[in-house]
Amino acid sequence: MKKETKKIQKTIQGVISISVKGIGYVKVPEHEEDIEIDFRHLNTALHGDIVEILQHPKGRGRLTGEISKIISRAKIGFSGVLEKEKDIFFLKPDDTKMYTDVLIPPKMLSGAKIGQKVYAEIISWKDALKAPEGKIVKILGQPGENNAEMYAIAIEKGFSSDLPEKVEEEAKKIKNLGIKKENFIGRRDFRKTLTFTIDPEDAKDFDDAISFKEINSDEYEIGIHIADVTHYVKIGSELDKEARKRGTSVYLVDRTIPMLPETLSNNLCSLLPHKDRLTMSAVFIIDKNAHVKKEWFGRTIIHSQKRFNYEEAEESIKKTSAPLHKELFILNALAKKLTKERFANGAISLDQEEVKFVLDKNGVPIKVIKKERGDSNRLIEEFMLLANKKVAETISKGVKKENGVFVYRIHDNPSKEKMTDLAFFLRSLGYKISLTDGIIPTREINKLLESLSGKNEKDTVHRAVIRSMAKAIYSTKNIGHYGLAFEYYAHFTSPIRRYPDMVVHRLLADYLKGLKVGKEKLNIYEEISRKSSEREKYASDAERASIKYKQVEYMSSRVAQVFKGIISGITEWGIYVEEIETKCEGLVRVRDMEDDFYVFNEKKLELVGQKKKKRYRLGDSVKIKVKNVDLERKTIDYILV
C-alpha cells in the first residue's frame, strides 16, 4: 500500500466527464490532454461532478489518475425504469453516462410499480464497489408515453413544470393588482408611437416590441421595448428566488417550461397587442446608413398596435399592399446594414438549419418541417443585438468610472488546439485553410460557410465550426464577444425567459438613477453568472434530448423504409448518416457494410473498401434503410442501400 502512495504525485481539482464506456476524463489547465480515470478508480464520481484527483506519475502513455474526493455533485437525481431482480428493486437510468443502477429499498418505492418510468435521487453511496441506494421522488408514467418521456428529460436536468405554491400565489396577487395609473409616473410614454411585435406563430409570450417613427427623410427613431419584468419581480421575493434558481425557461419539442409563472409570462409581462404595457427601453435615433446618432435608455409605457408572426412580417417587407409595408421595409434595410457592419468587424455567421415536429394529440411525431429563417427573423435579431450591445457599452462606461459591477455575456476566442483540429478537418474535405497566429481568421470561416450554400456537407462543416468555438457564458469580467465581434455585450432583451436579463434590467435602472453597485457585491453577481451559465447548459441539453427522442420515435415507425442521407461523421466503427428532411442521425455499422472490408483512414477522415477501393467521406450522399431503432438508448441503426 505504501509503495502505491509514493507513486502518486499531486492532487488536482477539475470537472469529470464520463464516457459511455464508463471511463472518466478530467481536463486540467496545466495539461493539454485530459487525465484518464479508469473505471476502478472513479470512487463514485459521476459525470459533471467537481472532483479532486490524485495524478499518477507520468509514464509513457497518457496521463492517468484516481478520484480521491467528490467536492460537489452535478446531480443526484436520475430518471429511468423501475425494475426488479429476485427481491431487489433498482432503477435502470436513462442517462447513458450513469454507469451503475440505483438500488431502491422497498420502503423507498413511494408507491411505484415495476416497469414504470420514475425519477429517483441517490440517498447513500458509501462503498464504490456497490451500487448506490436511492429513493423514488416522482412517478412519471409509462415508458414510451410522451408526457412521461418529456418529463423525464426535463426533471433530470433540474427543471420541473410545477412551480412552488407560494410562487404561483405571489404571481396571482401581482396579476390581480394589474397596471395602475400611478405605475405610469416617471415613464416615457410611447402609446401614441407606432409599436408592434414580431414573433413565431406559436409564441406564448412576447417580451420585445419595436416602435418606429420617421423624424425626417434621413433619420428614424427606433425603440426596442422589453417587458419590464423587474417592476413586478422584486429582489428577495419568492418569484425572484425561483427565477434565479431556474435561470431560464426550457423549450422542449412539445412544451415550454417557463422560468416565471404563466400568470405573469403570458399575461401581465407579455407585450400583447391593444394593451398598455410597462417596458424597459433602448431608444435610438438612427440615420439611413444605420449609424446611431443618439441613444436613450429608461422605463417606458407602450401600447402595441399589431402582432405579426414571422410569415406575416415577411409578407409586409415584400408586398407594398401589406400592413406597415413602408415601416418594415425601412427597418429591414437598416437591419441589413447593421448585419453588414457586424460581419465587416469580424462576426461569424452561424445560422443552422433547424427542424420542427408536427405532433398528433398523443405527442407522436407525424411530420417534420424545416424552420424557415427569413428577413423578418433577422430584422428582429439585429435590433435585439443592437439593444444588447448598446446597454452593455453604456453601463460599462459607468462601471469603469465607478469601479462597479455588471453581468456581461462573453464569448472567448477559440483555443489554438481546437482551431488546428478544425483546420485539419476542413483540409481533409479539400478546403484550403490557413491559420494566422494559430486561429482561422473569421472572414475566412465566413467565406467558407458562404461557399457551402446548397452543398451536402454544409451542416457537417457548420457543426464542426461551432464545436471548435468556446461556449458563450455570463460573467462579471468582460472579455468581449468573439462570435458577434462586439467589445461589450449583455443580455437585456428576454427577461421573461432568462434570469441574467432581469439582473441587467436592475443594474441599468440603478445606473440611470446614479446608484452605484459596488465591488462588495461582486461575489453575488459572479455566483449569479456562474449558476445562470450552468442552467443555460442544462436547458440546452434538455432541449436537444427532447429533439433526439422525437427523431428516434419518428424513425421507430419507419423501420425498413428507405431515405436519402448525408454522411455527417466517420469513425472506425462506422459512418453516421443524417437523413436529409428530418435531420435524424443514425449509425451505419462497419459490420453491416458487407460488400467489402472497410478500413478507417484517420488522416483523410474516410472509410475505404480494401478490394473495390470505394470511399465514404463526410458530406457524401447515400441511400439508407432504417434497420433498428432503440427508444430506450435513443439510437437509430441504418444500413446502406
PyMOL commands that set and color helices and strands:
alter all, ss='L'
color gray80, all
select helices_A, chain A and resi 2-7+39-41+106-108+146-156+165-177+181-184+229-232+238-246+262-268+310-318+325-344+375-402+416-428+442-451+458-468+499-512+519-556+590-592
alter helices_A, ss='H'
color red, helices_A
select strands_A, chain A and resi 10-18+24-26+35-37+50-55+64-72+77-85+88-93+102-104+117-124+133-141+188-189+195-199+208-214+219-227+250-251+256-257+276-287+292-303+306-309+355-359+365-370+408-410+473-475+562-571+574-579+585-589+598-601+606-609+615-617+621-630+635-640
alter strands_A, ss='S'
color yellow, strands_A
deselect
rebuild
show_as cartoon
